[in-house]
Amino acid sequence: MARVLVILTLLVWPLAVSAQETVGEPSALQLAMQKDPERFAGRVTDLIAGFGGPEGLTLAGIDDHIALERAGARASTLRRFLAMDLDADGTVDRTELQVSQRAGNADARGRMERQFLAADADGDGRADAAELADQGRLAGLRAISADEAGFLRGLMVLDADGNGALTGAEVAKAVRGLEKAG
């Protein structure tokens, strides 16, 4: 019974991906496939090759991809702030920001200013460890939003044989079927 509910959820989910979708309109998944079928198939095949096992891509593999992308974005954000922490005290203050800005071009100076202002949530002129951690978490969520993560998980509706693993052949078949229908 639980398996039937999971399968039904996966079949119905793409229809609810966007609140703007109405009955009869294509799902977000169908739109992505229609927009550029070759690119769609290529990107999903890359995802299958990178995060799938011998049987194909599972929900666990998709979740691994999402976690890794978010972790990379967190690390990148924190790395930028660590590079500005000139006295290694775990915080970045306005003086450290200004020294770092002198080394950058105009675009970099503006970007550093925006990042610093966003990180300094309490407005005290310092981005402390907790504020920096919050910026890292936000960067991770911006890397793959909840909607994007849901879309990626929704790819499992293309699992034609229902074995819980998506293969490149199943993606190609779905794209061909959509091209024939449309």
OpenMM code with the backbone's topology and positions (N, CA, C; nanometers):
from openmm import Vec3, app, unit

residues = "MET ALA ARG VAL LEU VAL ILE LEU THR LEU LEU VAL TRP PRO LEU ALA VAL SER ALA GLN GLU THR VAL GLY GLU PRO SER ALA LEU GLN LEU ALA MET GLN LYS ASP PRO GLU ARG PHE ALA GLY ARG VAL THR ASP LEU ILE ALA GLY PHE GLY GLY PRO GLU GLY LEU THR LEU ALA GLY ILE ASP ASP HIS ILE ALA LEU GLU ARG ALA GLY ALA ARG ALA SER THR LEU ARG ARG PHE LEU ALA MET ASP LEU ASP ALA ASP GLY THR VAL ASP ARG THR GLU LEU GLN VAL SER GLN ARG ALA GLY ASN ALA ASP ALA ARG GLY ARG MET GLU ARG GLN PHE LEU ALA ALA ASP ALA ASP GLY ASP GLY ARG ALA ASP ALA ALA GLU LEU ALA ASP GLN GLY ARG LEU ALA GLY LEU ARG ALA ILE SER ALA ASP GLU ALA GLY PHE LEU ARG GLY LEU MET VAL LEU ASP ALA ASP GLY ASN GLY ALA LEU THR GLY ALA GLU VAL ALA LYS ALA VAL ARG GLY LEU GLU LYS ALA GLY".split()
positions = [
    Vec3(0.0825, -0.1193, 0.0000),
    Vec3(0.0000, 0.0000, 0.0000),
    Vec3(0.0868, 0.1255, 0.0000),
    Vec3(0.1928, 0.1248, 0.0822),
    Vec3(0.2800, 0.2420, 0.0884),
    Vec3(0.3448, 0.2675, -0.0468),
    Vec3(0.3837, 0.1592, -0.1158),
    Vec3(0.4468, 0.1747, -0.2472),
    Vec3(0.3495, 0.2384, -0.3462),
    Vec3(0.2237, 0.1989, -0.3392),
    Vec3(0.1226, 0.2567, -0.4280),
    Vec3(0.1083, 0.4056, -0.4011),
    Vec3(0.1086, 0.4449, -0.2742),
    Vec3(0.0983, 0.5874, -0.2407),
    Vec3(0.2181, 0.6653, -0.2927),
    Vec3(0.3375, 0.6071, -0.2788),
    Vec3(0.4577, 0.6735, -0.3283),
    Vec3(0.4490, 0.6902, -0.4799),
    Vec3(0.4087, 0.5844, -0.5488),
    Vec3(0.3978, 0.5917, -0.6951),
    Vec3(0.2938, 0.6943, -0.7363),
    Vec3(0.1792, 0.6947, -0.6686),
    Vec3(0.0761, 0.7941, -0.7010),
    Vec3(0.1263, 0.9359, -0.6759),
    Vec3(0.1980, 0.9544, -0.5657),
    Vec3(0.2534, 1.0860, -0.5347),
    Vec3(0.3490, 1.1306, -0.6447),
    Vec3(0.4334, 1.0395, -0.6901),
    Vec3(0.5292, 1.0749, -0.7946),
    Vec3(0.4600, 1.1036, -0.9273),
    Vec3(0.3503, 1.0369, -0.9521),
    Vec3(0.2781, 1.0609, -1.0772),
    Vec3(0.2008, 1.1915, -1.0735),
    Vec3(0.1493, 1.2269, -0.9581),
    Vec3(0.0669, 1.3472, -0.9462),
    Vec3(0.1512, 1.4708, -0.9201),
    Vec3(0.2675, 1.4549, -0.8582),
    Vec3(0.3479, 1.5690, -0.8148),
    Vec3(0.3751, 1.6719, -0.9235),
    Vec3(0.4181, 1.6313, -1.0442),
    Vec3(0.4501, 1.7337, -1.1429),
    Vec3(0.3325, 1.8248, -1.1765),
    Vec3(0.2127, 1.7763, -1.1600),
    Vec3(0.0966, 1.8601, -1.1877),
    Vec3(0.0810, 1.9712, -1.0848),
    Vec3(0.1405, 1.9506, -0.9679),
    Vec3(0.1290, 2.0496, -0.8620),
    Vec3(0.2572, 2.1280, -0.8423),
    Vec3(0.3526, 2.1156, -0.9336),
    Vec3(0.4816, 2.1827, -0.9183),
    Vec3(0.4635, 2.3329, -0.9073),
    Vec3(0.3769, 2.3876, -0.9861),
    Vec3(0.3583, 2.5313, -0.9869),
    Vec3(0.2140, 2.5660, -0.9556),
    Vec3(0.1939, 2.6606, -0.8666),
    Vec3(0.0582, 2.7003, -0.8318),
    Vec3(-0.0129, 2.7645, -0.9498),
    Vec3(0.0621, 2.8094, -1.0497),
    Vec3(0.0021, 2.8752, -1.1652),
    Vec3(-0.0501, 2.7757, -1.2674),
    Vec3(-0.0114, 2.6495, -1.2540),
    Vec3(-0.0563, 2.5508, -1.3514),
    Vec3(-0.2030, 2.5192, -1.3281),
    Vec3(-0.2755, 2.5015, -1.4332),
    Vec3(-0.4155, 2.4632, -1.4241),
    Vec3(-0.4365, 2.3370, -1.5047),
    Vec3(-0.5528, 2.2784, -1.4890),
    Vec3(-0.5846, 2.1558, -1.5608),
    Vec3(-0.5696, 2.1803, -1.7099),
    Vec3(-0.5039, 2.0877, -1.7770),
    Vec3(-0.4854, 2.0994, -1.9207),
    Vec3(-0.3554, 2.1656, -1.9606),
    Vec3(-0.2935, 2.2400, -1.8705),
    Vec3(-0.1649, 2.3023, -1.9017),
    Vec3(-0.0542, 2.2005, -1.8795),
    Vec3(0.0530, 2.2120, -1.9561),
    Vec3(0.1642, 2.1189, -1.9362),
    Vec3(0.2309, 2.1409, -1.8003),
    Vec3(0.2848, 2.0337, -1.7456),
    Vec3(0.3564, 2.0428, -1.6185),
    Vec3(0.4910, 2.1114, -1.6408),
    Vec3(0.5550, 2.1496, -1.5311),
    Vec3(0.6880, 2.2101, -1.5401),
    Vec3(0.7857, 2.1141, -1.6065),
    Vec3(0.7701, 1.9866, -1.5788),
    Vec3(0.8570, 1.8857, -1.6387),
    Vec3(0.8354, 1.8801, -1.7902),
    Vec3(0.7112, 1.8796, -1.8323),
    Vec3(0.6819, 1.8780, -1.9757),
    Vec3(0.7348, 2.0038, -2.0441),
    Vec3(0.7191, 2.1169, -1.9794),
    Vec3(0.7692, 2.2421, -2.0376),
    Vec3(0.9204, 2.2387, -2.0530),
    Vec3(0.9896, 2.1860, -1.9528),
    Vec3(1.1358, 2.1762, -1.9602),
    Vec3(1.1774, 2.0837, -2.0738),
    Vec3(1.1051, 1.9771, -2.0904),
    Vec3(1.1366, 1.8830, -2.1979),
    Vec3(1.1072, 1.9454, -2.3347),
    Vec3(0.9979, 2.0195, -2.3450),
    Vec3(0.9591, 2.0807, -2.4724),
    Vec3(1.0520, 2.1944, -2.5127),
    Vec3(1.0980, 2.2701, -2.4158),
    Vec3(1.1788, 2.3890, -2.4452),
    Vec3(1.3026, 2.3535, -2.5258),
    Vec3(1.3755, 2.2536, -2.4804),
    Vec3(1.4961, 2.2096, -2.5496),
    Vec3(1.5171, 2.0625, -2.5163),
    Vec3(1.4503, 1.9753, -2.5914),
    Vec3(1.4546, 1.8323, -2.5579),
    Vec3(1.5957, 1.7752, -2.5492),
    Vec3(1.6823, 1.8152, -2.6398),
    Vec3(1.8186, 1.7611, -2.6400),
    Vec3(1.8946, 1.8041, -2.5152),
    Vec3(1.8811, 1.9299, -2.4789),
    Vec3(1.9486, 1.9807, -2.3588),
    Vec3(1.8927, 1.9138, -2.2339),
    Vec3(1.7603, 1.9014, -2.2282),
    Vec3(1.6965, 1.8364, -2.1142),
    Vec3(1.7498, 1.6941, -2.0989),
    Vec3(1.7452, 1.6177, -2.2070),
    Vec3(1.7917, 1.4789, -2.2026),
    Vec3(1.9385, 1.4725, -2.1631),
    Vec3(2.0190, 1.5624, -2.2145),
    Vec3(2.1616, 1.5640, -2.1809),
    Vec3(2.1862, 1.5925, -2.0341),
    Vec3(2.1163, 1.6906, -1.9798),
    Vec3(2.1377, 1.7271, -1.8385),
    Vec3(2.0898, 1.6177, -1.7447),
    Vec3(1.9753, 1.5567, -1.7787),
    Vec3(1.9257, 1.4490, -1.6927),
    Vec3(2.0166, 1.3267, -1.7048),
    Vec3(2.0669, 1.3002, -1.8243),
    Vec3(2.1604, 1.1886, -1.8421),
    Vec3(2.2878, 1.2136, -1.7626),
    Vec3(2.3361, 1.3374, -1.7615),
    Vec3(2.4527, 1.3714, -1.6792),
    Vec3(2.4237, 1.3466, -1.5313),
    Vec3(2.3052, 1.3848, -1.4884),
    Vec3(2.2663, 1.3627, -1.3494),
    Vec3(2.2618, 1.2128, -1.3183),
    Vec3(2.2073, 1.1353, -1.4104),
    Vec3(2.2013, 0.9900, -1.3924),
    Vec3(2.3425, 0.9325, -1.3838),
    Vec3(2.4291, 0.9747, -1.4751),
    Vec3(2.5670, 0.9230, -1.4764),
    Vec3(2.6430, 0.9646, -1.3506),
    Vec3(2.6188, 1.0852, -1.3036),
    Vec3(2.6929, 1.1350, -1.1883),
    Vec3(2.6428, 1.0849, -1.0551),
    Vec3(2.5131, 1.0644, -1.0424),
    Vec3(2.4567, 1.0327, -0.9112),
    Vec3(2.3730, 0.9055, -0.9093),
    Vec3(2.3663, 0.8368, -1.0220),
    Vec3(2.2935, 0.7114, -1.0272),
    Vec3(2.3860, 0.5943, -1.0066),
    Vec3(2.3268, 0.4816, -0.9769),
    Vec3(2.4037, 0.3586, -0.9629),
    Vec3(2.3898, 0.2744, -1.0880),
    Vec3(2.4266, 0.1490, -1.0806),
    Vec3(2.4200, 0.0610, -1.1969),
    Vec3(2.2780, 0.0467, -1.2533),
    Vec3(2.1782, 0.0611, -1.1667),
    Vec3(2.0396, 0.0468, -1.2120),
    Vec3(1.9810, 0.1789, -1.2605),
    Vec3(2.0436, 0.2904, -1.2271),
    Vec3(1.9924, 0.4213, -1.2658),
    Vec3(1.9906, 0.5168, -1.1479),
    Vec3(1.9233, 0.6277, -1.1658),
    Vec3(1.9151, 0.7339, -1.0652),
    Vec3(1.7953, 0.7120, -0.9740),
    Vec3(1.8198, 0.7149, -0.8449),
    Vec3(1.7127, 0.7000, -0.7457),
    Vec3(1.6888, 0.8340, -0.6770),
    Vec3(1.5843, 0.8392, -0.5957),
    Vec3(1.5596, 0.9605, -0.5178),
    Vec3(1.6779, 0.9912, -0.4258),
    Vec3(1.7406, 0.8873, -0.3719),
    Vec3(1.8576, 0.9085, -0.2855),
    Vec3(1.9707, 0.9745, -0.3641),
    Vec3(1.9894, 0.9342, -0.4894),
    Vec3(2.0916, 0.9962, -0.5733),
    Vec3(2.0601, 1.1420, -0.6024),
    Vec3(1.9332, 1.1717, -0.6251),
    Vec3(1.8917, 1.3104, -0.6472),
    Vec3(1.9181, 1.3920, -0.5211),
    Vec3(1.8832, 1.3372, -0.4065),
    Vec3(1.9075, 1.4081, -0.2803),
    Vec3(2.0573, 1.4297, -0.2562),
    Vec3(2.1403, 1.3322, -0.2955),
    Vec3(2.2856, 1.3511, -0.2849),
    Vec3(2.3309, 1.4679, -0.3721),
    Vec3(2.2782, 1.4771, -0.4946),
    Vec3(2.3120, 1.5865, -0.5855),
    Vec3(2.2726, 1.7210, -0.5244),
    Vec3(2.1522, 1.7282, -0.4727),
    Vec3(2.1033, 1.8535, -0.4114),
    Vec3(2.1935, 1.8921, -0.2943),
    Vec3(2.2243, 1.7964, -0.2077),
    Vec3(2.3091, 1.8245, -0.0908),
    Vec3(2.4478, 1.8711, -0.1322),
    Vec3(2.5043, 1.8074, -0.2339),
    Vec3(2.6385, 1.8444, -0.2791),
    Vec3(2.6405, 1.9844, -0.3410),
    Vec3(2.5416, 2.0171, -0.4208),
    Vec3(2.5347, 2.1512, -0.4804),
    Vec3(2.5195, 2.2580, -0.3726),
    Vec3(2.4344, 2.2306, -0.2753),
    Vec3(2.4151, 2.3271, -0.1663),
    Vec3(2.5416, 2.3414, -0.0822),
    Vec3(2.6092, 2.2312, -0.0562),
    Vec3(2.7334, 2.2364, 0.0222),
    Vec3(2.8402, 2.3165, -0.0517),
    Vec3(2.8491, 2.2981, -0.1824),
    Vec3(2.9456, 2.3743, -0.2616),
    Vec3(2.9191, 2.5238, -0.2562),
    Vec3(2.7917, 2.5611, -0.2628),
    Vec3(2.7560, 2.7032, -0.2555),
    Vec3(2.7873, 2.7603, -0.1168),
    Vec3(2.7593, 2.6821, -0.0125),
    Vec3(2.7937, 2.7267, 0.1240),
    Vec3(2.9436, 2.7478, 0.1368),
    Vec3(3.0196, 2.6510, 0.0880),
    Vec3(3.1652, 2.6585, 0.0989),
    Vec3(3.2199, 2.7789, 0.0236),
    Vec3(3.1669, 2.8039, -0.0950),
    Vec3(3.2126, 2.9171, -0.1752),
    Vec3(3.1863, 3.0488, -0.1036),
    Vec3(3.0689, 3.0622, -0.0458),
    Vec3(3.0348, 3.1846, 0.0271),
    Vec3(3.1252, 3.2016, 0.1483),
    Vec3(3.1407, 3.0961, 0.2248),
    Vec3(3.2248, 3.1057, 0.3452),
    Vec3(3.3708, 3.1298, 0.3095),
    Vec3(3.4169, 3.0729, 0.2003),
    Vec3(3.5558, 3.0935, 0.1554),
    Vec3(3.5809, 3.2421, 0.1280),
    Vec3(3.4846, 3.3079, 0.0638),
    Vec3(3.5016, 3.4518, 0.0357),
    Vec3(3.5148, 3.5313, 0.1644),
    Vec3(3.4314, 3.4983, 0.2629),
    Vec3(3.4399, 3.5712, 0.3893),
    Vec3(3.5681, 3.5380, 0.4649),
    Vec3(3.6101, 3.4132, 0.4619),
    Vec3(3.7345, 3.3771, 0.5296),
    Vec3(3.8536, 3.4514, 0.4701),
    Vec3(3.8493, 3.4764, 0.3405),
    Vec3(3.9577, 3.5502, 0.2755),
    Vec3(3.9619, 3.6953, 0.3220),
    Vec3(3.8505, 3.7471, 0.3702),
    Vec3(3.8467, 3.8851, 0.4198),
    Vec3(3.8776, 3.8930, 0.5694),
    Vec3(3.8760, 3.7807, 0.6393),
    Vec3(3.9021, 3.7789, 0.7836),
    Vec3(4.0530, 3.7871, 0.8065),
    Vec3(4.1057, 3.9076, 0.7983),
    Vec3(4.2503, 3.9293, 0.7982),
    Vec3(4.3181, 3.8960, 0.9306),
    Vec3(4.2473, 3.9096, 1.0421),
    Vec3(4.3093, 3.8788, 1.1712),
    Vec3(4.2682, 3.7410, 1.2241),
    Vec3(4.1980, 3.6648, 1.1442),
    Vec3(4.1594, 3.5262, 1.1760),
    Vec3(4.0843, 3.5133, 1.3082),
    Vec3(3.9981, 3.6117, 1.3386),
    Vec3(3.9209, 3.6039, 1.4621),
    Vec3(3.7799, 3.5475, 1.4406),
    Vec3(3.7499, 3.5057, 1.3185),
    Vec3(3.6201, 3.4457, 1.2903),
    Vec3(3.5120, 3.5454, 1.2545),
    Vec3(3.5491, 3.6732, 1.2476),
    Vec3(3.4543, 3.7771, 1.2070),
    Vec3(3.5191, 3.8634, 1.0997),
    Vec3(3.4342, 3.9320, 1.0254),
    Vec3(3.4829, 4.0285, 0.9267),
    Vec3(3.4225, 4.1628, 0.9655),
    Vec3(3.5094, 4.2599, 0.9895),
    Vec3(3.4578, 4.3928, 1.0234),
    Vec3(3.4763, 4.4861, 0.9041),
    Vec3(3.4251, 4.6055, 0.9186),
    Vec3(3.4266, 4.7030, 0.8093),
    Vec3(3.5689, 4.7341, 0.7650),
    Vec3(3.6649, 4.7422, 0.8581),
    Vec3(3.8042, 4.7708, 0.8229),
    Vec3(3.8619, 4.6596, 0.7355),
    Vec3(3.8369, 4.5346, 0.7721),
    Vec3(3.8844, 4.4220, 0.6909),
    Vec3(3.8188, 4.4227, 0.5534),
    Vec3(3.6924, 4.4562, 0.5500),
    Vec3(3.6223, 4.4663, 0.4219),
    Vec3(3.6896, 4.5709, 0.3337),
    Vec3(3.7194, 4.6865, 0.3895),
    Vec3(3.7798, 4.7945, 0.3105),
    Vec3(3.9176, 4.7558, 0.2569),
    Vec3(3.9965, 4.6864, 0.3373),
    Vec3(4.1282, 4.6407, 0.2906),
    Vec3(4.1096, 4.5441, 0.1740),
    Vec3(4.0170, 4.4526, 0.1887),
    Vec3(3.9907, 4.3551, 0.0822),
    Vec3(3.9369, 4.4231, -0.0430),
    Vec3(3.8536, 4.5230, -0.0256),
    Vec3(3.7969, 4.5936, -0.1408),
    Vec3(3.9044, 4.6659, -0.2214),
    Vec3(4.0082, 4.7147, -0.1547),
    Vec3(4.1153, 4.7849, -0.2265),
    Vec3(4.1837, 4.6944, -0.3281),
    Vec3(4.1833, 4.5644, -0.3023),
    Vec3(4.2496, 4.4700, -0.3924),
    Vec3(4.1623, 4.4308, -0.5114),
    Vec3(4.0341, 4.4683, -0.5089),
    Vec3(3.9422, 4.4269, -0.6148),
    Vec3(3.9114, 4.5370, -0.7133),
    Vec3(3.8536, 4.4979, -0.8266),
    Vec3(3.8072, 4.5967, -0.9236),
    Vec3(3.6713, 4.6508, -0.8778),
    Vec3(3.6152, 4.7406, -0.9539),
    Vec3(3.4902, 4.8059, -0.9141),
    Vec3(3.3776, 4.7047, -0.8923),
    Vec3(3.3651, 4.6075, -0.9818),
    Vec3(3.2604, 4.5067, -0.9659),
    Vec3(3.2811, 4.4257, -0.8383),
    Vec3(3.4043, 4.3855, -0.8138),
    Vec3(3.4341, 4.3059, -0.6953),
    Vec3(3.4082, 4.3865, -0.5685),
    Vec3(3.4429, 4.5144, -0.5698),
    Vec3(3.4196, 4.5985, -0.4511),
    Vec3(3.2708, 4.6074, -0.4215),
    Vec3(3.1902, 4.6268, -0.5243),
    Vec3(3.0452, 4.6334, -0.5053),
    Vec3(2.9888, 4.5011, -0.4543),
    Vec3(3.0354, 4.3924, -0.5111),
    Vec3(2.9891, 4.2597, -0.4695),
    Vec3(3.0261, 4.2349, -0.3220),
    Vec3(3.1492, 4.2705, -0.2836),
    Vec3(3.1914, 4.2523, -0.1441),
    Vec3(3.1046, 4.3352, -0.0506),
    Vec3(3.0742, 4.4565, -0.0917),
    Vec3(2.9899, 4.5439, -0.0087),
    Vec3(2.8515, 4.4816, 0.0116),
    Vec3(2.7915, 4.4356, -0.0965),
    Vec3(2.6580, 4.3729, -0.0877),
    Vec3(2.6616, 4.2498, 0.0019),
    Vec3(2.7639, 4.1674, -0.0156),
    Vec3(2.7745, 4.0450, 0.0647),
    Vec3(2.7940, 4.0784, 0.2126),
    Vec3(2.8756, 4.1787, 0.2384),
    Vec3(2.8996, 4.2179, 0.3770),
    Vec3(2.7713, 4.2716, 0.4401),
    Vec3(2.7009, 4.3599, 0.3702),
    Vec3(2.5767, 4.4155, 0.4244),
    Vec3(2.4728, 4.3067, 0.4487),
    Vec3(2.4655, 4.2104, 0.3594),
    Vec3(2.3712, 4.0993, 0.3776),
    Vec3(2.4104, 4.0137, 0.4980),
    Vec3(2.5394, 3.9926, 0.5165),
    Vec3(2.5854, 3.9085, 0.6266),
    Vec3(2.5707, 3.9782, 0.7615),
    Vec3(2.5922, 4.1080, 0.7658),
    Vec3(2.5850, 4.1831, 0.8915),
    Vec3(2.4379, 4.2078, 0.9269),
    Vec3(2.3700, 4.1005, 0.9653),
    Vec3(2.2251, 4.1058, 0.9879),
    Vec3(2.1857, 4.2027, 1.0985),
    Vec3(2.2682, 4.2161, 1.2022),
    Vec3(2.2315, 4.3053, 1.3125),
    Vec3(2.2822, 4.4481, 1.2929),
    Vec3(2.3545, 4.4725, 1.1836),
    Vec3(2.3986, 4.6075, 1.1510),
    Vec3(2.5050, 4.6652, 1.2418),
    Vec3(2.5817, 4.5794, 1.3102),
    Vec3(2.6827, 4.6300, 1.4028),
    Vec3(2.8180, 4.6561, 1.3370),
    Vec3(2.8251, 4.6424, 1.2049),
    Vec3(2.9506, 4.6673, 1.1342),
    Vec3(3.0459, 4.5502, 1.1338),
    Vec3(2.9983, 4.4354, 1.1794),
    Vec3(3.0799, 4.3132, 1.1811),
    Vec3(2.9923, 4.1964, 1.1386),
    Vec3(3.0498, 4.1076, 1.0616),
    Vec3(2.9825, 3.9821, 1.0280),
    Vec3(3.0480, 3.8745, 1.1132),
    Vec3(2.9753, 3.8300, 1.2169),
    Vec3(3.0324, 3.7305, 1.3076),
    Vec3(3.0080, 3.5891, 1.2562),
    Vec3(3.0569, 3.4914, 1.3303),
    Vec3(3.0505, 3.3516, 1.2855),
    Vec3(2.9074, 3.3054, 1.2600),
    Vec3(2.8149, 3.3422, 1.3473),
    Vec3(2.6754, 3.3002, 1.3288),
    Vec3(2.6160, 3.3652, 1.2033),
    Vec3(2.6465, 3.4918, 1.1822),
    Vec3(2.5954, 3.5608, 1.0627),
    Vec3(2.6559, 3.5014, 0.9357),
    Vec3(2.7831, 3.4669, 0.9416),
    Vec3(2.8480, 3.4059, 0.8259),
    Vec3(2.7881, 3.2676, 0.7969),
    Vec3(2.7604, 3.1917, 0.9017),
    Vec3(2.6978, 3.0603, 0.8841),
    Vec3(2.5602, 3.0754, 0.8205),
    Vec3(2.4862, 3.1770, 0.8626),
    Vec3(2.3546, 3.2028, 0.8020),
    Vec3(2.3684, 3.2347, 0.6536),
    Vec3(2.4689, 3.3126, 0.6181),
    Vec3(2.4916, 3.3442, 0.4763),
    Vec3(2.5252, 3.2190, 0.3972),
    Vec3(2.6012, 3.1303, 0.4584),
    Vec3(2.6329, 3.0036, 0.3934),
    Vec3(2.5083, 2.9210, 0.3679),
    Vec3(2.4219, 2.9132, 0.4689),
    Vec3(2.2966, 2.8377, 0.4528),
    Vec3(2.2100, 2.8987, 0.3436),
    Vec3(2.1996, 3.0295, 0.3412),
    Vec3(2.1200, 3.0971, 0.2374),
    Vec3(2.1782, 3.0727, 0.0985),
    Vec3(2.3105, 3.0748, 0.0881),
    Vec3(2.3743, 3.0486, -0.0416),
    Vec3(2.3421, 2.9077, -0.0889),
    Vec3(2.3397, 2.8133, 0.0036),
    Vec3(2.3044, 2.6758, -0.0320),
    Vec3(2.1626, 2.6661, -0.0842),
    Vec3(2.0712, 2.7357, -0.0199),
    Vec3(1.9319, 2.7325, -0.0648),
    Vec3(1.9130, 2.8059, -0.1972),
    Vec3(1.9951, 2.9085, -0.2204),
    Vec3(1.9880, 2.9774, -0.3498),
    Vec3(2.0441, 2.8903, -0.4618),
    Vec3(2.1394, 2.8054, -0.4284),
    Vec3(2.2007, 2.7186, -0.5295),
    Vec3(2.0967, 2.6246, -0.5885),
    Vec3(2.0173, 2.5644, -0.5032),
    Vec3(1.9050, 2.4803, -0.5460),
    Vec3(1.7907, 2.5098, -0.4493),
    Vec3(1.6918, 2.5827, -0.4995),
    Vec3(1.5784, 2.6203, -0.4154),
    Vec3(1.4912, 2.4983, -0.3854),
    Vec3(1.3978, 2.5158, -0.2947),
    Vec3(1.3048, 2.4073, -0.2627),
    Vec3(1.2244, 2.3682, -0.3866),
    Vec3(1.1845, 2.4664, -0.4671),
    Vec3(1.1106, 2.4362, -0.5906),
    Vec3(1.1969, 2.3569, -0.6884),
    Vec3(1.3232, 2.3977, -0.7025),
    Vec3(1.4132, 2.3256, -0.7930),
    Vec3(1.4394, 2.1843, -0.7425),
    Vec3(1.4547, 2.1699, -0.6112),
    Vec3(1.4747, 2.0365, -0.5543),
    Vec3(1.3517, 1.9501, -0.5799),
    Vec3(1.2343, 2.0092, -0.5663),
    Vec3(1.1117, 1.9355, -0.5949),
    Vec3(1.1032, 1.8951, -0.7410),
    Vec3(1.1444, 1.9846, -0.8288),
    Vec3(1.1453, 1.9526, -0.9718),
    Vec3(1.2390, 1.8354, -0.9984),
    Vec3(1.3584, 1.8393, -0.9398),
    Vec3(1.4538, 1.7302, -0.9603),
    Vec3(1.3970, 1.5979, -0.9094),
    Vec3(1.3348, 1.6017, -0.7935),
    Vec3(1.2743, 1.4786, -0.7408),
    Vec3(1.1598, 1.4321, -0.8313),
    Vec3(1.0908, 1.5280, -0.8925),
    Vec3(0.9806, 1.4962, -0.9822),
    Vec3(1.0237, 1.4274, -1.1104),
    Vec3(1.1542, 1.4297, -1.1401),
    Vec3(1.2032, 1.3575, -1.2578),
    Vec3(1.1714, 1.2088, -1.2490),
    Vec3(1.1493, 1.1611, -1.1284),
    Vec3(1.1250, 1.0184, -1.1106),
    Vec3(0.9950, 0.9726, -1.1770),
    Vec3(0.9080, 1.0643, -1.2160),
    Vec3(0.7867, 1.0225, -1.2889),
    Vec3(0.8231, 0.9653, -1.4254),
    Vec3(0.9444, 0.9910, -1.4711),
    Vec3(0.9890, 0.9357, -1.5988),
    Vec3(1.0358, 0.7911, -1.5858),
    Vec3(1.0393, 0.7396, -1.4640),
    Vec3(1.0791, 0.6002, -1.4389),
    Vec3(0.9678, 0.5094, -1.4915),
    Vec3(0.9751, 0.4761, -1.6189),
    Vec3(0.8670, 0.4052, -1.6885),
    Vec3(0.8399, 0.2659, -1.6329),
    Vec3(0.9417, 0.1959, -1.5870),
    Vec3(0.9186, 0.0601, -1.5390),
    Vec3(0.8850, 0.0547, -1.3901),
    Vec3(0.8860, 0.1722, -1.3236),
    Vec3(0.8449, 0.1793, -1.1841),
    Vec3(0.9368, 0.1106, -1.0850),
    Vec3(1.0622, 0.0898, -1.1225),
    Vec3(1.1544, 0.0207, -1.0320),
    Vec3(1.2260, 0.1141, -0.9350),
    Vec3(1.1938, 0.2433, -0.9401),
    Vec3(1.2555, 0.3391, -0.8478),
    Vec3(1.3900, 0.3905, -0.8925),
    Vec3(1.4284, 0.3592, -1.0169),
    Vec3(1.5568, 0.4047, -1.0703),
    Vec3(1.5355, 0.4537, -1.2134),
    Vec3(1.5742, 0.5767, -1.2386),
    Vec3(1.5578, 0.6396, -1.3698),
    Vec3(1.6823, 0.6154, -1.4540),
    Vec3(1.6630, 0.5676, -1.5771),
    Vec3(1.7751, 0.5419, -1.6669),
    Vec3(1.7744, 0.6401, -1.7838),
    Vec3(1.8869, 0.6492, -1.8509),
    Vec3(1.8971, 0.7332, -1.9691),
    Vec3(1.7998, 0.6897, -2.0773),
    Vec3(1.7790, 0.5604, -2.0903),
    Vec3(1.6849, 0.5093, -2.1905),
    Vec3(1.5429, 0.5557, -2.1601),
    Vec3(1.5058, 0.5587, -2.0324),
    Vec3(1.3716, 0.6051, -1.9954),
    Vec3(1.3551, 0.7540, -2.0244),
    Vec3(1.4594, 0.8317, -2.0012),
    Vec3(1.4541, 0.9747, -2.0315),
    Vec3(1.4410, 0.9951, -2.1821),
    Vec3(1.5223, 0.9246, -2.2586),
    Vec3(1.5158, 0.9372, -2.4048),
    Vec3(1.3785, 0.8981, -2.4574),
    Vec3(1.3211, 0.7933, -2.4029),
    Vec3(1.1882, 0.7487, -2.4454),
    Vec3(1.0832, 0.8553, -2.4132),
    Vec3(1.0923, 0.9150, -2.2955),
    Vec3(0.9960, 1.0189, -2.2570),
    Vec3(1.0076, 1.1408, -2.3478),
    Vec3(1.1303, 1.1798, -2.3802),
    Vec3(1.1510, 1.2952, -2.4679),
    Vec3(1.0972, 1.2651, -2.6075),
    Vec3(1.1263, 1.1464, -2.6580),
    Vec3(1.0737, 1.1074, -2.7903),
    Vec3(0.9214, 1.1074, -2.7903),
    Vec3(0.8630, 1.0547, -2.6834),
    Vec3(0.7174, 1.0503, -2.6737),
    Vec3(0.6566, 1.1889, -2.6719),
    Vec3(0.7205, 1.2811, -2.6016),
    Vec3(0.6703, 1.4179, -2.5959),
    Vec3(0.6866, 1.4871, -2.7310),
    Vec3(0.7976, 1.4610, -2.7986),
    Vec3(0.8189, 1.5205, -2.9318),
    Vec3(0.7143, 1.4706, -3.0301),
    Vec3(0.6809, 1.3419, -3.0250),
    Vec3(0.5789, 1.2860, -3.1131),
    Vec3(0.4416, 1.3435, -3.0838),
    Vec3(0.4125, 1.3614, -2.9541),
    Vec3(0.2814, 1.4145, -2.9135),
    Vec3(0.2669, 1.5617, -2.9456),
    Vec3(0.3796, 1.6345, -2.9437),
    Vec3(0.3703, 1.7792, -2.9582),
    Vec3(0.4130, 1.8242, -3.0924),
] * unit.nanometer
topology = app.Topology()
chain = topology.addChain("A")
for resn in residues:
    res = topology.addResidue(resn, chain)
    for name in ("N", "CA", "C"):
        topology.addAtom(name, app.Element.getBySymbol(name[0]), res)
